[in-house]
Amino acid sequence: MLAPRVAIVGAGIGGLTLSLALRRHGIDSVVYERTTELREVGAAVALSANATRFYEGRLGLGDRFAAVWAEIPELVFRDGRSGEVVGRHYGGDSYRRRYGAPYAGVHRADLQAILSAAVGPESLQLGHTLTAVDDSGTEAILTFDDGSTAAADLVIGADGARSTVRRLVLGYDDALYSGCSGFRGIVDPSHLQSLPDPEAIQFWMGPEGHLLHYPIGSGAHNFLLVERGPAPWAHPTWTCPTTTEERMRRFAEWHPAVTEMVSAPEVGDRWALFHRPPLARWNHGRITLLGDAAHALVPHHGQGANQSIEDAIVLADQLAGGTDLDEARAAYEHLRRDRTRRVQYASITTADVLHLPDDSPLRPGRDARLGAPGLPDRHLDWIHGFVAG
Ligand SMILES: Cc1cc2nc3c(=O)[nH]c(=O)nc-3n(C[C@H](O)[C@H](O)[C@H](O)COP(=O)(O)OP(=O)(O)OC[C@H]3O[C@@H](n4cnc5c(N)ncnc54)[C@H](O)[C@@H]3O)c2cc1C
C-alpha cells in the first residue's frame, strides 16, 4: 500500500496521539486544528494504564510525562457526607504492578504540550476550522472556514464530542443530554485542610450527585462535581454561567473536604454532560471517526481520553500493517466498536451506582461490592488492564 495522505481533523488527545503513532510507523499526517493556540486551560484528565502503557512504552514519552503527571496509588470510595470509607483499592504501587503502567493525573495543557511537541509544528495546521468535506471525487477535499482547502486520501474525524465531521457524515446532530451536569476546577493543596488521602483518586458519593478528584503533577487537585439535573438542559450551548450558591446548593451539608474543594476556585461554568449513541459504522467513504467523535461518553468512569488513545493506537497499527486502506479501516472499526460500546454503557450506569438515595434497598449491596477486595478483578481489570491492539 502506498503511504496515504492522512488528514486528521482535531489536535485533541486522540488526534495528536494518532499523528504520533503514525509517525512511529513511518506514516506522515497533517493535523488541522480549529484553535490558533493549543492551550487547554483549567482542567485535567486522569489517564489509566490502558492508555499510559502506550505513552510510556512505544511512544517513548515516559520521561516527559513523569515530569508533569502525578501517579495515583489508590482508589477510594467514600460517603459524601460522613466521609466514611466505603472501599479502598490498590494501595502502594500495586496499581502499576497489576497493570504494568500508571494511573496518573495530568493537566490537559501539559498533555497537549507534550503531544504537540512530539508531533512537531510541521505537521500541525492551527487556526483551521473544518466546515465541509467533499468525498465525491478521486480524493477527499477538506474546506476550512477561511475558504482554504486541502486534499487527502483519508480524513480522520478526531474533532471531539461536538464533532463537525460526525455531523457531516450522519447528516444530523445526535447529541444526547445525560441528565447530569458538572462543575470542574483545579485547587491548590493549601485550600484542602480536611482532605484525607490526598494522593488518591476519590469518589465521594451521595444522593443526586458525586465528587471525583485526583492530584495532578503540580500538587494541585483536579475535581469534577457532578449533580443530577437540570432536566431538561435548556441552554443552546453545552455550558452556562453559574454562581457559588448554585454550585453548593446540593452539597452544602457534605463533608468539609468536599465543601472546601468545590468552593475554593473561582466559579466556572456549569457543564452539561452529553454523550452520543453508538454508531454501527465508523467509516464513511474516505472518512473515519476516532475518539469522542466516534463515541462521546459521560466522564463517570474517566475513560473518554483513554478510549481516544486506544483508538489512535489501533488505527495507526492497522494503517501501518494493512495492504489495503479500506480493509485496514474496517479492521479498526471491528476492533474498537464493541470495546467502546461497553465502556460507554458502563460510564452511563456508573452514575446510578454513585447516586443511590439514602433509603435505597440497593445501598448495602452497592457498598459491599465497592468495599470488596475483588472489585478491581470484577469491575476494573477489563478497562484498565486492556491492551488495545
Ligand atoms: C468534565 C469532563 C471530565 C473528563 N474527565 C476525563 C478523565 O478524567 N479521563 C478521561 O479519559 N476522559 C475524561 N473526559 C473525556 C475527555 O475529555 C474526552 O473524551 C477526550 O478529550 C476526547 O478526546 P478527543 O481527541 O476525541 O477530542 P478532544 O480532546 O475534545 O479534541 C478535539 C479537538 O478537535 C478540535 N476541533 C473541534 N471542531 C473542529 C473543527 N471543526 N475543525 C478543526 N478542529 C476542530 C477541538 O478544538 C479539539 O482540539 C472528561 C470530559 C469531561 C466533559
The ligand as a Tripos MOL2 file, in Angstrom:
@<TRIPOS>MOLECULE
LIG
   53    58     1     0     0
SMALL
NO_CHARGES

@<TRIPOS>ATOM
      1 C1        -15.9590   17.2410   32.7470 C.3       1 LIG1
      2 C2        -15.1740   16.2070   31.9870 C.ar      1 LIG1
      3 C3        -14.1880   15.4550   32.6430 C.ar      1 LIG1
      4 C4        -13.4690   14.4650   31.9500 C.ar      1 LIG1
      5 N1        -12.5230   13.7210   32.6140 N.ar      1 LIG1
      6 C5        -11.8810   12.7170   31.9470 C.ar      1 LIG1
      7 C6        -10.8960   11.8850   32.5960 C.ar      1 LIG1
      8 O1        -10.5710   12.0670   33.7760 O.2       1 LIG1
      9 N2        -10.3130   10.8690   31.8880 N.ar      1 LIG1
     10 C7        -10.6240   10.6440   30.5680 C.ar      1 LIG1
     11 O2        -10.0880    9.7000   29.9740 O.2       1 LIG1
     12 N3        -11.5260   11.4240   29.9200 N.ar      1 LIG1
     13 C8        -12.1570   12.4420   30.5700 C.ar      1 LIG1
     14 N4        -13.0520   13.2350   29.9140 N.ar      1 LIG1
     15 C9        -13.3110   12.9860   28.4870 C.3       1 LIG1
     16 C10       -12.2060   13.5570   27.6110 C.3       1 LIG1
     17 O3        -12.0370   14.9270   27.8500 O.3       1 LIG1
     18 C11       -12.5600   13.3500   26.1540 C.3       1 LIG1
     19 O4        -13.1090   12.0670   25.9770 O.3       1 LIG1
     20 C12       -11.3140   13.4910   25.2820 C.3       1 LIG1
     21 O5        -10.8030   14.8060   25.3640 O.3       1 LIG1
     22 C13       -11.6650   13.1370   23.8360 C.3       1 LIG1
     23 O6        -10.5260   13.2670   23.0360 O.3       1 LIG1
     24 P1        -10.6980   13.5900   21.5090 P.3       1 LIG1
     25 O7         -9.3180   13.6990   20.9490 O.co2     1 LIG1
     26 O8        -11.6540   12.6710   20.8750 O.co2     1 LIG1
     27 O9        -11.3820   15.0390   21.4810 O.3       1 LIG1
     28 P2        -10.8550   16.3950   22.1070 P.3       1 LIG1
     29 O10        -9.7680   16.1440   23.0820 O.co2     1 LIG1
     30 O11       -12.0820   17.1160   22.5580 O.co2     1 LIG1
     31 O12       -10.2280   17.1560   20.8710 O.3       1 LIG1
     32 C14       -10.9880   17.5940   19.7630 C.3       1 LIG1
     33 C15       -10.1780   18.6830   19.0580 C.3       1 LIG1
     34 O13       -10.8370   18.9930   17.8410 O.3       1 LIG1
     35 C16       -10.8380   20.4110   17.6700 C.3       1 LIG1
     36 N5        -11.9550   20.7210   16.7700 N.ar      1 LIG1
     37 C17       -13.2800   20.6900   17.0450 C.ar      1 LIG1
     38 N6        -14.0000   21.0100   15.9630 N.ar      1 LIG1
     39 C18       -13.1110   21.2600   14.9530 C.ar      1 LIG1
     40 C19       -13.2510   21.6170   13.5900 C.ar      1 LIG1
     41 N7        -14.4490   21.8130   13.0190 N.pl3     1 LIG1
     42 N8        -12.1260   21.8000   12.8410 N.ar      1 LIG1
     43 C20       -10.8710   21.5930   13.3910 C.ar      1 LIG1
     44 N9        -10.6910   21.2570   14.7060 N.ar      1 LIG1
     45 C21       -11.8040   21.0700   15.4660 C.ar      1 LIG1
     46 C22       -11.0100   20.9460   19.0780 C.3       1 LIG1
     47 O14       -10.6050   22.2910   19.1890 O.3       1 LIG1
     48 C23       -10.0950   19.9830   19.8610 C.3       1 LIG1
     49 O15        -8.7480   20.4330   19.8980 O.3       1 LIG1
     50 C24       -13.7610   14.2330   30.5820 C.ar      1 LIG1
     51 C25       -14.7310   15.0080   29.9240 C.ar      1 LIG1
     52 C26       -15.4430   15.9770   30.6200 C.ar      1 LIG1
     53 C27       -16.5110   16.7890   29.9020 C.3       1 LIG1
@<TRIPOS>BOND
     1     1     2 1
     2     2     3 ar
     3     2    52 ar
     4     3     4 ar
     5     4     5 ar
     6     4    50 ar
     7     5     6 ar
     8     6     7 ar
     9     6    13 1
    10     7     8 2
    11     7     9 ar
    12     9    10 ar
    13    10    11 2
    14    10    12 ar
    15    12    13 ar
    16    13    14 ar
    17    14    15 1
    18    14    50 ar
    19    15    16 1
    20    16    17 1
    21    16    18 1
    22    18    19 1
    23    18    20 1
    24    20    21 1
    25    20    22 1
    26    22    23 1
    27    23    24 1
    28    24    25 2
    29    24    26 1
    30    24    27 1
    31    27    28 1
    32    28    29 2
    33    28    30 1
    34    28    31 1
    35    31    32 1
    36    32    33 1
    37    33    34 1
    38    33    48 1
    39    34    35 1
    40    35    36 1
    41    35    46 1
    42    36    37 ar
    43    36    45 ar
    44    37    38 ar
    45    38    39 ar
    46    39    40 ar
    47    39    45 ar
    48    40    41 1
    49    40    42 ar
    50    42    43 ar
    51    43    44 ar
    52    44    45 ar
    53    46    47 1
    54    46    48 1
    55    48    49 1
    56    50    51 ar
    57    51    52 ar
    58    52    53 1
@<TRIPOS>SUBSTRUCTURE
     1 LIG1         1 GROUP 0 **** ****
